[in-house]
Amino acid sequence: MAQADDVIICEYCDAVYRRTPLHRHQSACCQRCGGVLYRHNPLNVQQRLALCITGGVLLVFANAYPVMTISMSGLSNSATLWDSVQILSHGSITFIALVLALAIIFAPVLQIALLCWVLGFALGNRRAPGFAACMRALEGLRPWSMLEVCLLGAMVAVIKLAGLLEVIPGIGLIALAALSVLMIFIAGRDIRDLWVQV
């Protein structure tokens, strides 16, 4: 009989399979429903932790520095991600401000913090306290983290406003772009293999 670490259960149809090693760019699919069971992950724990710490630094830059500066007739105004949430919170669309804060600030912060927590212990071949809850939270946070949508909106705003005003992309926008790519790479990928590794 296979050990518990050797089997994987399809999350779509509950079919059980024995886990086999995959090569680069390969993925294992369910024979019953066609769902992806797991993919090859070329990163080890140290590399993942380094990318998570880099993501934390980029997140600080993305929230602390202006995303863009708009100038017209000698007057200029800068806005950070947090400023956009505060501006939306005034008026009748406060709920949208809460959703925006969750999608571009709180969900990414929680994802990076939880990944650093889990990977920090995994570096010493140990499971972090609350490992199961952290892994469930990471799976639940994945659809709520929408940095790439925010980046797309900021880029559209820069392009649209560039014809009317002087628009200067800020450090926050560059950090947001780098963070969006990084979050897709570290948090958007399958992290279930950590159950086996630690």
N, C-alpha and C positions, 0 to 999 in steps of 0.2 A: 504494500500500500504506500502511496506517495505521502511525503511529509506535507504539512500545511503550507510551508513556504514554496513548495514545488507546484502548487496548483493555483489556478486563477479562474475566477468565476466571471462570466460575461455579465456586465451590468444591465444589459438589455433583455436577455432571455434566461439568465441563470444557468446556462450550460457550463459544465466544469471541464477544464483542460489542464494538462500538465504544462508548466512553464518551461520553455526551451530557450537557449541563448539565441539572440538575433544579431545579425551583422548590420553594418552601417546602412542607413536608409531603409531598413526592413521594418515591417510591422506585422503583428499577429492578429488575424481576424477570426471571428467566430464563424464556424462552418454552418451553424443553424440560421443565424440572422444577419451575418455579414458585418456586425459591429466590430470596431477596433478594440482588441483586448489590451494591447500594450505596444509600445514602440521602442526601438533601440534608442538608448540615451547615451551619447558619447561622453557626457560629463561625469566626472567622479565627484565625491562629496566635497573635496577641497575646492574644486573649480566652481561648483554650485554656490558654496559659501562665499567665495570671493566675489562672484557675480551679485549675490544678494547684498553684500556690504557695499559694493559699487552702486547698486540700485538705491540703497538707503542714502548714500551721499548725493546721488542725482535727485532724489526726491526732496532733499533739503534745498538744493539749488533751485529746483522747479517751483517750490513754494515760497522761497525767500526772495527771489529776484524777479523783476518784471518780465512778463511774457512778451509784452510789446509796449512801445512808447509812441503815442500819437501826438504830432505837433501841427499847429496851424496858427498863422499870424503871430508867431512868437510865443504862443502858449503851448505847453506840453502837458501830457497826462500819461502816467504809467499805471499798469494794472498787473497784479499777481493773480495766481489761481484763487487764493483766498479772497482777494478783492472782488472777484467775479461772483463768488458765493455770497459775500456780504451785500453786494449791490442787488442781487436777485432776491435777497431775504426781505427787502423793503417793498411793501406793496402787497398786491393780491396773489402773488405767485410764490409765496414762502415755501410751499411744498416742493416746487421745482428746485429751490435753493437747497433743500435738504437732500433731495435725490442727487443733485450735482455734487454736494459735499461728500456724500457717500461714495459716488462713482469715481471722483478724481482725487480725493484726499484720503478719506478714512479707509476705504477698501484696499488701496495700494499700500498704505502704511501698515495695516494689519497683515496683509500678505507678506510683506518684506520682514516684518517683525516675527511672524510665525515661522517663516522659512529659516530665518537666522537662528531662532530658538531650536528648531528641530535639527538643522544641519550642524549647529554648534555641538550638540550632544552626539550626533552621528559621526562627527570627526573623531571622537574618542571611542567609537564602536559601542555606544550606549543609546538607549531610547530615552528621549526627553521626557520629563514628567508631564503627564497629560498628552502623550504622543497621539493617542487615538482621537482625542477631542481636537487637537491641532490639525490633524490630517483631514478630519471632517470639515473643520472650519475653512481650511484652504480650498477644498472642493466646492464649498458653498460660496466662498468669496469670488471664485473665478469669474462667474458671469457678471458680477457687480463692478468689477474693475474695468473702467472704460477710458483709460488714458489715451488710447489710440483714437477714440471718437473725439475726445477733447482736442487732441493735436490736429485732427482733420478740421474741426471747427475753427481753431485758431489760424490755421493756414488759409482757410477760405476767407476769414475776416481780414487777414493781412493783404491778400490779393485784391479783395473787393475795395478795401479802404485806400490802397496804394494809389489809385487813380484820383482820389479826392483830397487826401491828406498826406502828410509826410509820416510814414509808418516805419518805425525802426524795430525790427525783431530783437528781443532782449535775450539775456542769458537764460532766463526761465524757459523760453521757447526751445532753445537748443538743448537744455537739460531735459525738457519734456519729451522732445523727439528721441533722444538717446534712451531715456527711461522707458518710453513706450516700446521700443524695440527690445530692450532688455527684459521687460516684464512679460512680453510674449514668449521670449526664449526661456525664462526660468520659471515663471508662474503659470504661463499658459500651456506649458507642456505637461505631459503625464508625470505626476509625482508619486504615483502609487508604488513605484519600484522601491521607495524608501521603506515600505513595509518589509521588504525582503532583505534589504541591505543592512538594516539595524535590528 
